[in-house]
């Protein structure tokens, strides 16, 4: 089955950190660029990070550089999003995406609140 399954979201206090995971199945993950997006309440979906296939170059919007890190483990068919120094405005549903197949996961909720 071709799918993406995210996990790792939850409730975290401002300044905290979380690591999201996205497990892929049903396609050649190691040859695929992968992206993370997010959609906050009342907001449009926003691009968060991209990682290419080898050599795994990474890209971020300027607003998130230094706080978010995308990585991948091709042996586990998994892409990660490490988020540091979280802010209330980071509250959103986070989705992983494989653009070649227009494939999306179901999303994982991240809530940053005291």
Secondary structure by P-SEA (a helix, b strand, c coil): cccccccccccccccbbbbbbbbbccccccccccbbbbbccccccccccccccccbbbbbcccccccbbbbbcccccbbbbbbcccccccccbbbbbcccccccccbbbbbbcc
